[in-house]
Amino acid sequence: MTPSKKKPNSRGETEKGRETSIRPISSWVNQLLARRGYAQVSVNEAMSEVVAEILGEGLKDAVEIGNLKAGKLHIFATDSVTLQELNFRKREILQAIVKAFPESKVSDLRFRIQSR
């Protein structure tokens, strides 16, 4: 018996959903980076620097940038005093992040307390 070859459908996929066309390795690397979230880590670090510039030396160590979900950037504070300061300066922080990272499409900030 000879093994049967599966023919691709109109979208270039076989019955199991595997792609049959040849893709450049760069597309595989980009896909892997997106799946693992490595690109998000570098963006979070850059956003942390922008927020640290705005908040200054006194508060930058008390703030940690979280994930961006549906246009809402989550920012974690270590205590309630820092959380209150973030709420007072929310508009200023949001404008700086949007100016520095227009491609990220941040539309709102959400603040929460998280102990380290």
N, C-alpha and C positions, 0 to 999 in steps of 0.2 A: 504494500500500500504506500502510495505517495502522500505526503502531507498536503492538505489543501491550502492554497494561498487565499488569504482574505483580501477582497478587493475593497478599496476605499469608496466611501459614498461621495456625494456631491460636495461635501465640506472638506474632503481630504482626510477623513477619519475612518478607521476600521470599525468593526462591530464592537470592539472593547473600548472604543473612545480614544485610542492612541493616534497621535498625529503621524502621518506617513511622509509629509514633506520634510525636506532638510532645512533645519534652522541654524542660524549662526550661533556660536557659543555665547556671544554677548547676550542674546536673548535668554539663554538658560541661566546665565549668571544674574541678570536682572531679576528674573523670576525667583531665583533662590534667595536673593537679598530681600525681596519684597515679602516672601513667605516667612523668612526667619526674623524679619523686623530689624535687620542691621542698619538699614537706611534711616529708620525712625530714631535709632539711638543717636546718630550723629546730628540729626535735626534737633533733638531734645537738648543736646549739649550746647548747640549754637543758640537755641532759645533761652537756655539757662544763662548764658552770657549776657544776652540782651536784658533779661529781667534783672540780673545782678547789677548791671550798669544803672538801671532806673532806681533800684532800691538802695543802692549804696552798700558800703562795707558793713554796716550794722545789721542788715537783714538778709544779705545774700546767702549766708550759711543756714538760715532758717527756712529756706524755700527750696522745693524740689519740683521740677517739671514732670508731669505725668504724660499720659497718652492723649492724642487728639482723636476724638470720636465725633463724627457728624458735625464738624465745625466747632466743637467745644473743646478747648484746651483745659485739661485738668491740672491744677497747681496745688501742691500740698505744702502746708505750713506745719511747723513743729509745735506751735502753741497758739492760744487764742488771741494774744496780743498781735502776733504777726498776721494772723488771719484777718483781724480787724483792719490793720494797716493795708493789707492787700485789697480789701473791699473799698477802702477810701480811695485807693489809687488805681482801681480797676480800669477806668477809661484810659488813663495815661499808659498803663502797661499794655492794654489791648492795642492802642494806636501804634505803639513802638513795635510790637510783634508783627502787626499787619504791614507796617512800613518796611521792616527788615525781611519779612518772609511773605510776600504777596502770593506766591504760588501755593502756600500751605492752606489758604482759605479758612483761617481762624476767624470765627464770627462772634465767639463768646468765650468767657473765662469762667471756670468753676473752681472755687476754692474749698479745700477741705483740710482738716487737721489729720496729720499722720505722724505718729511718733517714730523716731529712728532707732 
